[in-house]
């Protein structure tokens, strides 16, 4: 890459493989926003693998976020709890770079993959602003990828896992261009939360050689649909839209026309997973559109591939929040109306063993029906899959648990609550919805530093997971390392038939 050029404004012009970009400087951090890493995935490129962006002449302005991928808005009250800006435009396969010094060399790099159930989110979410990572010496990258039908529907006539292929294309862009922003392409940490963490583990399982370290926050390595189950979802959406369940059928529709049906089917899958209707691999995730085991881009379930040795040379930091699933049951009132009669069907639909369901009933008599469903789903969908990945990955593994409880009634230490702490962005208005008006800055200092230390040194500051199952618990108080927390629950899951 060519050297950077100083500009009159104090920003810098950076030469990428496709053209020059001009960023902005705030507080000593240089930001380059909305840089295309692939061509717009529409027109002739729709439902195709990501294509290289068209080179440009002159200097491209990179001072504002680029377009976001087509997506539906979050329903209430999640639109308040999880702000998700929508920026119009087709050039949505773009990324953002924050750097302490575009003229430097050899800086560590952290690449963020956002969550949103593979249907929502973008790199333009304010809580993901990477300036504070750059402030502390790290080049931070956030990215967009295709969502929903555009990125993850299994469509005959189109390659599978287009959104996953977008993520790989973005990491290849980082490999080829990040040195021009001061970064070291040999010291890349990929990190993500929720669907982003599921993506991280999927990428880890592919042995791509594109990153040295990985952080998976509240994800699972078991999220992958069988093709026949994915086609059930495709066929249902196509029937409601009045098109053939193929790439050509969906390509006849504007992406915006698909979103309402996509959202309706997603809600039905999430509300009451039914293996008989949606297939076992779809019901187990309670998500309608996820990566597909197509035998090519994703040949094996990530959890299984990791246990077999894939990604063994990559350092891994993995963990969950204490009360993940409360986010999906408490704000919308579902927990309040849940009855104990519903626990069995819901848990069985997700494939939870009857012995586990009975064990949780006996071990947690103090919980309401809604709280018990939340506990089962937290462990079955997040904690236990993360433990299985940690134990399968081997010695280069560290584990954490985020246990600080939100002041919002009923949320506890819920899904996505840790994001403002990891990015040290508690002052962002987007953090207040989950974390309240006065979250503990000291906890953000501790988590943010641990993530940086892991990216820079490969050691977040506590002992490895190992045979003692050491877990660093972040609760804003003792923040101690605990061996095998909730061991009885873990044994129940791991010994059930």
HELIX and SHEET records of a PDB file:
HELIX    1   1 UNK A   43  UNK A   45  5                                   3    
HELIX    2   2 UNK A   78  UNK A   81  1                                   4    
HELIX    3   3 UNK A  126  UNK A  128  5                                   3    
HELIX    4   4 UNK A  131  UNK A  135  1                                   5    
HELIX    5   5 UNK A  148  UNK A  152  1                                   5    
HELIX    6   6 UNK A  162  UNK A  177  1                                  16    
HELIX    7   7 UNK A  178  UNK A  181  5                                   4    
HELIX    8   8 UNK A  195  UNK A  205  1                                  11    
HELIX    9   9 UNK A  227  UNK A  241  1                                  15    
HELIX   10  10 UNK A  247  UNK A  251  1                                   5    
HELIX   11  11 UNK A  255  UNK A  271  1                                  17    
HELIX   12  12 UNK A  275  UNK A  278  1                                   4    
HELIX   13  13 UNK A  280  UNK A  285  1                                   6    
HELIX   14  14 UNK A  302  UNK A  307  1                                   6    
HELIX   15  15 UNK A  326  UNK A  329  1                                   4    
HELIX   16  16 UNK A  334  UNK A  337  1                                   4    
HELIX   17  17 UNK A  340  UNK A  349  1                                  10    
HELIX   18  18 UNK A  354  UNK A  363  1                                  10    
HELIX   19  19 UNK A  369  UNK A  378  1                                  10    
HELIX   20  20 UNK A  379  UNK A  383  3                                   5    
HELIX   21  21 UNK A  384  UNK A  393  1                                  10    
HELIX   22  22 UNK A  419  UNK A  422  1                                   4    
HELIX   23  23 UNK A  429  UNK A  435  1                                   7    
HELIX   24  24 UNK A  441  UNK A  457  1                                  17    
HELIX   25  25 UNK A  487  UNK A  495  1                                   9    
SHEET    1   A 4 UNK A   5  UNK A   6  0                                        
SHEET    2   A 4 UNK A  12  UNK A  15 -1                                        
SHEET    3   A 4 UNK A  20  UNK A  22 -1                                        
SHEET    4   A 4 UNK A  59  UNK A  61  1                                        
SHEET    1   B11 UNK A  24  UNK A  26  0                                        
SHEET    2   B11 UNK A  29  UNK A  36 -1                                        
SHEET    3   B11 UNK A  94  UNK A  99 -1                                        
SHEET    4   B11 UNK A 139  UNK A 143 -1                                        
SHEET    5   B11 UNK A 107  UNK A 113  1                                        
SHEET    6   B11 UNK A 183  UNK A 193  1                                        
SHEET    7   B11 UNK A 213  UNK A 217  1                                        
SHEET    8   B11 UNK A 315  UNK A 321  1                                        
SHEET    9   B11 UNK A 397  UNK A 402  1                                        
SHEET   10   B11 UNK A 470  UNK A 474  1                                        
SHEET   11   B11 UNK A 481  UNK A 483 -1                                        
SHEET    1   C 2 UNK A 225  UNK A 226  0                                        
SHEET    2   C 2 UNK A 292  UNK A 293  1                                        
END                                                                             
